[in-house]
């Protein structure tokens, strides 16, 4: 995980939780990045995941998670 995404004010437990969040969603976000031609760098993919995290937690399928990433990309990144 890039240092610029990790908030130094977070507790160790919160940092561990954030790390697991990125590790869990990173493969899908990287796949979407490649599939949709977004050309995002690692830090921006992590930002995408962080912004999408609340909605991703409610995703009931991979298709729903992809739709969430797509929506967050177009509303906050693009």
C-alpha positions as CSV (number, residue, x, y, z in Angstrom):
1,X,0.0,0.0,0.0
2,X,1.3,3.5,-0.8
3,X,2.2,5.7,2.1
4,X,0.1,8.6,0.8
5,X,-3.0,6.5,1.2
6,X,-2.3,5.4,4.8
7,X,-3.3,8.0,7.3
8,X,-0.7,8.3,10.0
9,X,-3.4,9.3,12.5
10,X,-5.0,5.8,12.3
11,X,-4.3,3.3,15.0
12,X,-2.4,0.2,14.2
13,X,-5.7,-1.8,14.2
14,X,-7.3,0.7,11.8
15,X,-4.2,0.6,9.5
16,X,-4.4,-3.2,9.5
17,X,-8.1,-3.1,8.6
18,X,-7.3,-0.6,5.8
19,X,-4.6,-2.9,4.5
20,X,-7.0,-5.8,4.4
21,X,-9.5,-3.7,2.6
22,X,-7.0,-2.8,-0.1
23,X,-5.7,-6.4,-0.4
24,X,-9.2,-7.8,-0.7
25,X,-10.4,-5.5,-3.4
26,X,-7.2,-4.8,-5.3
27,X,-7.5,-7.8,-7.7
28,X,-10.9,-6.7,-8.8
29,X,-9.9,-3.1,-9.1
30,X,-6.8,-3.9,-11.1
31,X,-8.9,-6.1,-13.4
32,X,-11.4,-3.3,-13.9
33,X,-8.6,-0.9,-14.5
34,X,-7.2,-3.1,-17.3
35,X,-10.6,-4.2,-18.7
36,X,-12.0,-0.6,-18.9
37,X,-8.7,1.0,-20.0
38,X,-8.6,3.5,-17.1
39,X,-4.7,3.5,-16.9
40,X,-4.7,4.2,-13.2
41,X,-1.5,4.0,-11.2
42,X,-1.3,2.1,-7.9
43,X,-2.1,5.1,-5.7
44,X,-5.2,6.0,-7.7
45,X,-6.4,2.4,-7.6
46,X,-6.1,2.5,-3.8
47,X,-8.0,5.8,-3.8
48,X,-10.7,4.2,-5.9
49,X,-11.0,1.4,-3.4
50,X,-11.1,3.7,-0.5
51,X,-13.9,5.8,-2.0
52,X,-15.8,2.7,-3.0
53,X,-15.3,0.8,0.3
54,X,-18.7,1.6,1.9
55,X,-20.6,0.5,-1.2
56,X,-18.4,-2.5,-1.9
57,X,-19.1,-3.8,1.6
58,X,-22.8,-4.1,0.6
59,X,-22.1,-5.7,-2.9
60,X,-23.9,-9.0,-3.3
61,X,-22.0,-10.2,-6.3
62,X,-18.8,-9.6,-8.4
63,X,-21.0,-7.9,-11.0
64,X,-22.3,-5.5,-8.4
65,X,-18.8,-4.7,-7.1
66,X,-17.7,-4.0,-10.7
67,X,-20.6,-1.6,-11.1
68,X,-19.7,0.1,-7.9
69,X,-16.1,0.6,-9.0
70,X,-17.3,1.8,-12.4
71,X,-19.6,4.4,-10.8
72,X,-17.0,5.6,-8.3
73,X,-14.4,5.9,-11.1
74,X,-16.7,8.0,-13.2
75,X,-17.9,10.2,-10.3
76,X,-14.7,10.8,-8.4
77,X,-11.6,9.8,-10.5
78,X,-12.3,10.4,-14.2
